[in-house]
């Protein structure tokens, strides 16, 4: 069955908003800084970078998180491949992705390399091995054989996209995380934190980005 592409509305021609979930793909204030604060800082990256490092993500969206961490991977001096696996129910069309990423000139070098090779499933860019798994993560993640060192939990708002934050899916995240591995998300919703705790993570609430007072960090002991 063909993938169901994301349906978008644009805010000020810069920020894509999901019509399916009525939620923006990234912070209206500064999406790049939000990614750095939440997903890199929340997973202690780039300090933990090492050969063979594997990041997994719920919600690929525009690819902003992947591009941000890939750029930091290269800038940190890593020469082997960063493995990045993302689970996405509504893949964004190539042209929409390119339009969204134009708003981040600091990532232009990496965006260009990515977009010129991206066919919608996977690509090998030397220092990046990317695989995006399309479909409902509640079905695709249990079938996945990988183990991640760090997770970016970046689904749409739990209030609007609760199926991507349920306890059973958080258990699957834990089951696909290396011991000592981490997870981070912009939300501090109580049921999300409890789901991670019940799955075996040690969870902490830390300062969020921008208008979000708190975010969540988790480590699998």
N, C-alpha and C positions, 0 to 999 in steps of 0.2 A: 504494500500500500504506500502511495506517495506521501512524503512528509507534509504535514499541515504547517505552512509558513506562518510566522508571526504577522499579525495585522496591527498596523501602527498609525498613530497620529503624532504629528510633530509639534513641539512647543517652541515657538520662536525659531523654527528651522534648525534647531540645534539638538534638542533632547527628544529622543523617541519615547512615546508612551504606548504601552501595550493596550490595545483595544480589548483583548481577552480578559485582562485583569485590572484595567483602569489604573495603572501604576507606571511611573517612569522607570526606565532601565537603569538609571544611575542618578546620583544626587543632582538636584537642580543647582546646587551651589558650586560644586567642583567634583565631578565624577572621578577624576584621576586621583585627587587628594583623598577622596573617600576610599578608593581602592587601596591606596598606600596605607592609610590609617587602619582600615578594618582587616583586610585580607593579608597584607604583608606584615604589618605590625602585629596583628592578632595571631599570626602563626610564627612570630619571631624570625621573619625573613627580611633580608637575605642571610642573616647570621647562621642559619641552619643549612644553607646550601652545601651540597656535597655530590660527587658523582653518583648517578643512579637515582637522584631525588625524583619523587613522583608526587604530583599534585593532582587531586581530583576535585570536581566542582559540581554542584547542583545549580544549573542555570547558566548556560554559556552566553546568552544574550548577544551583545555587540562584539564580544571578544575582548572587551576592555581589560578585564582582570588578567586574562592570559597574556595579553600584550605587555601589561605593566610588569608582571613577574618575569616574563621572558627578557624584557629589556634589562631588568635588574640582574638577572642571571648572567647575561653577557657582560654587563658593566662590572660585575664582581670578579670577572676573570675566568669563569667556568668555560671550558672548551668542549666538554662532553654534552650529551643531549639531556635537557630537561624533559621529562615525560609529563604531559598534561592531558588528563582525561576529563571530559565534561559531559554531563547528562542534560539534554535539552528537549523539552516536549514540543516547542514551537520554534524551529530554527528560523533565523532571520535571513531574508533574501540578501544576496551578495551586495546589490546596489544600496540597500538600506544600511547594511553594515558599514559600507564605505562612507556613506553620508554621515552616519553617526560618528565615525572615527575621525572625520575631518575636524571635529571640535577639539582634538587633542594633538596639536602640532608637536609637542614634546615626544610623542610616540610615532611620528611620521615615518621614520626609518623602518621601524618594526612593522607598522601597519602596511606599508608598501610591500615589504617582503612577504608578509602573510597573505594579503589580498591577491597578490599576483599568482599565488600557488593554491589558493583555497578552492576546493571543489565541493565542500559541504559535508565531508565525512572525516577525512584524516589527511595529514600532510607531514612530511619530514623535511625540516628546514635546517638540518645539520645540528644546531644547538637546541632545537625544539622538535619533539615528536608529539604531535597533537592528534587526539582522537575524540570526536564528538559523537556520542551515542544518542540517536534520536528516539523519542518515545517517552512514555510515562516512566519516570524513574522508579516508581513503585514496582514496576514490572522488569525494567532493564537492569537496575542495580543488583537485585538478588542473583541475576545470571552472570554478572561480571566476575571475572577471575582475578582482577587486580587487587593490589594492596597499596594504599596511599600513605605517604608520610605527612601530608597536610591536606585539609579539606577547606574549600571555599564554599560556604553555604549561602548561596546568593539567589534563592528563589524570590519571587515577588512577595510583597507584604504578607505575613502569616494570616492576617485578617481577610485578605483577598485570594490567597493561594494556599489554603490550609493543607491541601493534600501533599505538598512538598515539605511539610514540617512535622508530620505525625510521628508518634513514638516508634511505630514499626519501621519507618524509613530511617529514623535516627539510629535504630538498632542495626540496620543494614550498613549505615555509615561506619558505625563502630566495628562491625564485622569485617569491614574492608579498610581498616586502619592499622598500621604497624604499631606495636607497643611503643609508647613514648610519642606517638604521632599526635597531631593537633587538629583542631577545627576552629573556625572563626566565622562569625556572622554579625551583620549590622543590627540584628534584632535582639532585644532582651526580653521578649515575650516569655511569660512564666512557663507556659506549656512547652515551649521549645527548650528552655533550660532544663525542665524536669525530664523531657524526653531524652536529652543527652545524658543526664545523670543516670537515669534508669538503664541506659545502654552501656554504662560503664565509664563514662567520661567524668573527670573532675572538672567542674564548671565554675567559672568566675565571671562576674559582671564588672565591666570596666568602662571608662569614659568613651562615649560614642563620638561620631564625627558630626560636625555642624549642629543642626537642630536636634539630632538624636542624643538624648542625655546619656544613654548607656548602650553598650554592645555586649556580645558574649564571646568568651574565649573558653576553649575546652582542651583537655589533654587526656589521652588514654593511658592510664597507668598499668 
